[in-house]
Amino acid sequence: MNTNKMASPNFIDHVKMYITSGHGGAGAVHFRREKHVPKGGPDGGNGGRGGHVILKGNKQLWTLLHLRYRKHVKAQRGGGGEGGRRSGLTGEDVILEVPLGTIAKNEETGEVIGEVTEEGQEVIIAKGGRGGLGNENFKTPTNQTPRHAQPGEDGEEITALLELKLLADVGLVGFPNAGKSTLLSVVSAAKPEIADYPFTTLTPNLGVVSYHDNRSFVMADIPGLIEGAAEGKGLGIRFLRHIERNSMLLFLIPADADDVKKEYGILLNELKKYNPELLDKQRILAISKSDMLDEELTAEMEKEIPTDVQTIFISSIVGDGISGLKDLIWQALNQ
């Protein structure tokens, strides 16, 4: 049974949630009542703060699947103030654990509310309302017995979009059928579905690649890029969002491509249109499926490949060039 078929839809990389933080509690209007003090002064306490809604980084999580069906999130309201200067209780916060690399945006404005990049990091995405001041705060020389207090502030209500950007060291960039899934399955324990037609990989696959002396790095194979991706064609934008965080990019172009230089140029152009900073990342170009080539064809091809990027010929099927590729990646990651 192909467990991956069942697992692949579990990669949820964006979730929409309706979020309400807690309202603040009202301040109290109260006067001291004591046996020997017939006219006690104001002693109404302040209301408690409403609960925040907080994102917390958890490196054990890889997806947003656990939040998929949690459409409404509401934090507790703060307690009302009481006499004797007693403040109301603070409303309980709601803490949502998310994978590292999660960004929260306000759906209406598109503004980024927060970003979680570290284990245990907490980001408030909706602040609880402040508690109202009790009447003891409003005493003045001319008004010794104020009979008013503040209501608590309302909490915030937002529609939040949570998006996950993969935190992988190496992002695989290439057209559909470039052999990215095959390479990932060969260098790591990942078992992506593999078939020879466009967009087999509809969800990102992550693989941990072992290197010498128990060292390792994470490689991500993400849905195939096509011309026009930056304008939102196909799965483009979702794909591009994931590679913003990769430390380096591994371009994969098959040996049977019509024009390697041209294909590489198109891929670079898509990245540039989406976010020019992506071009600042280190790049390696691997010519995949090179078991199709004999020495003569390889020599011919070497004349045609781009000169401004480190290039290596590999074959995932027969294992040629794979350890050399790992060496190049390790050097690039550790420069």
C-alpha positions as CSV (number, residue, x, y, z in Angstrom):
1,M,0.0,0.0,0.0
2,N,1.4,3.4,-0.9
3,T,1.3,5.3,2.4
4,N,2.5,8.4,0.7
5,K,-0.7,8.7,-1.3
6,M,-2.5,8.9,1.9
7,A,0.1,11.2,3.5
8,S,0.5,13.7,0.7
9,P,-2.8,15.6,1.2
10,N,-1.7,16.1,4.8
11,F,0.8,18.8,3.8
12,I,-1.4,21.8,4.5
13,D,0.5,25.0,3.9
14,H,-2.2,27.6,4.4
15,V,-5.2,27.9,6.7
16,K,-7.9,30.6,7.2
17,M,-9.1,31.3,10.8
18,Y,-11.6,33.7,12.4
19,I,-9.9,35.0,15.5
20,T,-11.3,36.9,18.4
21,S,-9.2,37.9,21.4
22,G,-10.8,38.3,24.8
23,H,-12.6,41.5,25.8
24,G,-11.2,43.4,28.8
25,G,-13.2,43.2,32.1
26,A,-15.1,46.2,33.3
27,G,-13.7,48.3,36.2
28,A,-15.8,48.2,39.4
29,V,-17.8,51.1,41.0
30,H,-17.5,50.3,44.7
31,F,-17.1,52.2,48.0
32,R,-15.4,51.1,51.1
33,R,-17.9,49.7,53.7
34,E,-16.4,49.5,57.1
35,K,-18.0,49.7,60.6
36,H,-16.1,52.8,61.7
37,V,-15.9,54.5,58.3
38,P,-19.4,55.6,57.5
39,K,-18.3,57.4,54.3
40,G,-15.6,55.1,52.8
41,G,-13.8,56.3,49.7
42,P,-13.9,54.6,46.3
43,D,-12.2,51.2,46.1
44,G,-13.4,49.7,42.9
45,G,-10.7,47.5,41.3
46,N,-9.7,47.4,37.7
47,G,-11.0,44.9,35.1
48,G,-8.7,42.1,34.0
49,R,-7.1,42.0,30.5
50,G,-8.8,39.8,27.9
51,G,-6.9,36.7,26.6
52,H,-4.5,37.0,23.7
53,V,-4.4,34.7,20.7
54,I,-0.8,33.6,20.4
55,L,1.2,31.5,17.8
56,K,4.0,29.4,19.3
57,G,6.8,27.7,17.3
58,N,7.1,23.9,17.6
59,K,9.8,22.3,15.6
60,Q,8.1,18.9,15.8
61,L,5.3,20.1,13.5
62,W,5.8,20.2,9.7
63,T,2.3,21.2,8.5
64,L,-0.7,23.2,9.5
65,L,-3.0,20.1,9.3
66,H,-3.9,20.2,13.0
67,L,-5.5,23.6,12.5
68,R,-7.3,22.8,9.3
69,Y,-10.7,22.3,10.9
70,R,-10.3,24.9,13.7
71,K,-12.1,27.7,11.9
72,H,-13.0,29.8,15.0
73,V,-10.7,30.7,17.8
74,K,-11.9,32.8,20.7
75,A,-9.9,33.8,23.8
76,Q,-11.5,34.3,27.2
77,R,-12.7,37.7,28.3
78,G,-11.1,39.4,31.4
79,G,-12.9,39.3,34.7
80,G,-14.6,42.4,36.1
81,G,-13.0,44.4,38.9
82,E,-14.3,44.1,42.5
83,G,-14.4,46.1,45.6
84,G,-11.5,46.3,48.0
85,R,-9.2,47.3,45.0
86,R,-9.4,43.7,43.7
87,S,-8.5,43.5,40.0
88,G,-10.4,41.1,37.8
89,L,-8.8,37.9,36.5
90,T,-6.8,38.0,33.3
91,G,-8.6,36.1,30.5
92,E,-6.9,32.9,29.5
93,D,-4.8,33.1,26.4
94,V,-5.2,30.7,23.4
95,I,-1.9,29.3,22.2
96,L,-1.8,27.8,18.8
97,E,1.3,25.7,18.1
98,V,2.6,26.0,14.6
99,P,5.6,24.8,12.5
100,L,8.6,27.0,12.2
101,G,8.3,29.2,9.2
102,T,4.6,30.1,9.8
103,I,3.4,33.6,8.8
104,A,0.1,35.1,9.9
105,K,-1.5,37.7,7.7
106,N,-4.6,39.8,8.1
107,E,-6.8,38.6,5.2
108,E,-8.5,41.9,4.7
109,T,-5.4,44.1,4.6
110,G,-2.7,41.6,3.5
111,E,-0.6,42.9,6.3
112,V,1.8,40.5,8.0
113,I,0.8,40.3,11.7
114,G,3.5,37.9,12.8
115,E,6.1,35.3,11.8
116,V,7.3,32.3,13.8
117,T,10.9,31.2,13.0
118,E,12.2,29.7,16.3
119,E,11.3,26.9,18.6
120,G,9.2,28.1,21.5
121,Q,8.9,31.6,20.1
122,E,5.5,33.2,20.9
123,V,3.9,35.9,18.7
124,I,0.6,37.6,19.7
125,I,-1.6,37.8,16.6
126,A,-4.7,39.3,18.4
127,K,-4.2,41.2,21.6
128,G,-6.7,40.9,24.4
129,G,-8.6,44.1,25.3
130,R,-7.3,46.1,28.3
131,G,-9.4,46.0,31.5
132,G,-11.3,49.1,32.5
133,L,-10.1,51.2,35.4
134,G,-12.2,51.0,38.6
135,N,-13.7,54.1,40.3
136,E,-10.8,54.4,42.7
137,N,-8.7,55.8,39.8
138,F,-11.1,58.7,39.2
139,K,-11.0,60.3,42.7
140,T,-10.0,64.0,42.6
141,P,-9.9,66.7,45.2
142,T,-13.2,68.0,43.9
143,N,-14.8,64.6,43.3
144,Q,-14.2,62.4,46.3
145,T,-16.9,59.8,45.4
146,P,-16.7,59.1,41.7
147,R,-19.6,56.9,40.6
148,H,-18.2,55.8,37.3
149,A,-15.6,53.3,36.1
150,Q,-14.4,52.3,32.6
151,P,-15.8,49.4,30.6
152,G,-13.2,47.0,29.3
153,E,-11.7,47.4,25.8
154,D,-13.1,45.1,23.1
155,G,-10.8,42.4,21.9
156,E,-9.6,42.3,18.3
157,E,-11.5,40.4,15.6
158,I,-9.6,39.4,12.5
159,T,-9.7,36.9,9.8
160,A,-6.1,35.5,9.8
161,L,-4.4,33.6,7.0
162,L,-1.7,31.3,8.3
163,E,0.9,30.4,5.7
164,L,3.8,28.0,6.0
165,K,7.1,28.6,4.3
166,L,9.4,25.5,4.3
167,L,12.5,25.9,6.3
168,A,14.7,23.6,4.2
169,D,18.4,24.1,3.5
170,V,18.1,23.2,-0.2
171,G,15.2,24.0,-2.5
172,L,14.9,22.0,-5.7
173,V,14.0,24.2,-8.7
174,G,13.0,22.8,-12.1
175,F,10.2,22.2,-14.5
176,P,7.9,19.2,-14.0
177,N,9.6,16.0,-15.0
178,A,13.1,17.3,-14.3
179,G,13.6,14.3,-11.9
180,K,13.3,16.2,-8.6
181,S,11.2,13.5,-6.9
182,T,13.5,10.8,-8.1
183,L,16.6,12.6,-6.8
184,L,14.9,13.2,-3.4
185,S,13.9,9.5,-3.0
186,V,17.5,8.5,-3.9
187,V,19.4,10.9,-1.5
188,S,16.9,10.6,1.4
189,A,14.3,8.4,3.0
190,A,11.5,10.5,1.5
191,K,9.1,8.5,-0.6
192,P,7.4,10.9,-3.0
193,E,5.0,9.7,-5.6
194,I,6.8,9.5,-8.9
195,A,5.2,9.4,-12.3
196,D,6.2,10.9,-15.6
197,Y,3.7,13.6,-16.1
198,P,3.5,17.3,-15.1
199,F,2.6,18.2,-11.5
200,T,2.9,14.8,-10.0
201,T,4.2,16.6,-7.0
202,L,1.3,18.6,-5.8
203,T,2.6,19.0,-2.3
204,P,6.1,19.7,-1.1
205,N,8.2,16.7,-0.1
206,L,10.9,17.1,2.5
207,G,13.9,14.8,2.8
208,V,16.7,14.7,5.3
209,V,19.9,13.9,3.4
210,S,22.6,12.2,5.4
211,Y,26.2,13.3,4.9
212,H,29.5,12.1,6.4
213,D,29.9,11.8,10.2
214,N,26.2,12.0,11.1
215,R,25.8,15.4,9.5
216,S,22.7,16.1,7.5
217,F,20.8,18.7,5.6
218,V,17.1,19.1,4.6
219,M,16.1,19.1,0.9
220,A,12.7,20.1,-0.3
221,D,11.1,19.1,-3.6
222,I,8.3,21.5,-4.3
223,P,5.6,21.5,-7.0
224,G,7.0,22.0,-10.5
225,L,7.6,25.5,-11.7
226,I,6.3,26.6,-15.1
227,E,6.7,29.7,-17.2
228,G,4.4,32.3,-15.9
229,A,4.5,31.1,-12.3
230,A,5.2,34.6,-10.9
231,E,1.9,35.7,-12.5
232,G,0.1,32.9,-10.6
233,K,-0.2,30.3,-13.4
234,G,-0.5,26.8,-12.2
235,L,0.8,26.2,-8.7
236,G,3.5,28.8,-9.2
237,I,2.9,31.3,-6.4
238,R,2.4,28.6,-3.8
239,F,5.6,27.0,-4.9
240,L,7.6,30.2,-4.9
241,R,6.4,31.1,-1.4
242,H,8.2,27.9,-0.2
243,I,11.6,28.6,-1.6
244,E,12.0,32.1,-0.2
245,R,13.5,30.5,2.9
246,N,15.8,27.9,1.5
247,S,19.5,28.6,2.1
248,M,20.4,27.6,-1.4
249,L,18.8,26.5,-4.6
250,L,19.5,23.4,-6.6
251,F,18.4,23.7,-10.2
252,L,17.6,20.5,-12.0
253,I,17.5,20.3,-15.8
254,P,17.2,16.9,-17.6
255,A,19.9,15.9,-20.1
256,D,17.2,15.5,-22.8
257,A,16.1,19.2,-22.5
258,D,16.1,21.0,-25.8
259,D,18.3,23.9,-24.6
260,V,19.7,23.8,-21.1
261,K,20.9,27.4,-21.1
262,K,17.4,28.6,-22.2
263,E,15.6,26.5,-19.6
264,Y,17.9,27.7,-16.8
265,G,17.3,31.3,-18.0
266,I,13.5,30.8,-17.8
267,L,13.7,29.4,-14.3
268,L,15.9,32.3,-13.1
269,N,13.5,34.8,-14.7
270,E,10.5,33.3,-12.8
271,L,12.3,33.6,-9.5
272,K,13.4,37.2,-10.3
273,K,9.9,38.3,-11.2
274,Y,8.6,36.9,-7.9
275,N,11.3,38.2,-5.7
276,P,14.7,39.4,-7.0
277,E,16.3,38.6,-3.7
278,L,16.0,34.9,-4.6
279,L,18.8,35.4,-7.1
280,D,21.2,36.3,-4.2
281,K,21.0,32.7,-3.0
282,Q,23.8,30.3,-3.8
283,R,22.9,28.1,-6.8
284,I,24.1,24.8,-8.2
285,L,22.9,23.4,-11.5
286,A,22.6,19.6,-11.8
287,I,22.0,18.0,-15.2
288,S,19.8,15.0,-14.4
289,K,19.1,11.8,-16.3
290,S,22.7,12.0,-17.5
291,D,22.9,8.2,-17.9
292,M,21.3,8.9,-21.3
293,L,24.5,10.6,-22.4
294,D,27.7,9.0,-23.8
295,E,31.0,10.8,-23.5
296,E,30.6,12.6,-26.9
297,L,27.2,14.0,-26.0
298,T,28.4,15.0,-22.5
299,A,31.3,16.9,-24.1
300,E,28.9,18.6,-26.5
301,M,26.6,19.5,-23.7
302,E,29.4,21.0,-21.6
303,K,29.9,23.6,-24.3
304,E,26.2,24.7,-24.0
305,I,25.7,24.9,-20.2
306,P,25.7,28.3,-18.4
307,T,29.2,29.3,-17.2
308,D,28.1,31.4,-14.2
309,V,26.9,28.5,-12.0
310,Q,28.6,25.4,-10.7
311,T,27.4,22.5,-12.7
312,I,27.4,18.7,-12.2
313,F,26.1,15.8,-14.3
314,I,24.1,13.3,-12.2
315,S,21.9,10.2,-12.7
316,S,19.6,9.3,-9.8
317,I,18.8,6.0,-11.5
318,V,22.3,4.7,-11.6
319,G,23.7,6.8,-8.9
320,D,26.3,8.7,-10.9
321,G,27.4,12.1,-9.5
322,I,25.2,11.8,-6.4
323,S,28.0,11.8,-3.8
324,G,29.8,14.7,-5.7
325,L,26.5,16.6,-5.6
326,K,26.2,16.1,-1.9
327,D,29.8,17.4,-1.5
328,L,29.0,20.5,-3.5
329,I,25.8,21.2,-1.5
330,W,27.6,20.7,1.8
331,Q,30.4,23.1,0.8
332,A,27.9,25.7,-0.4
333,L,25.8,25.5,2.8
334,N,28.9,25.8,5.0
335,Q,30.8,28.6,3.3
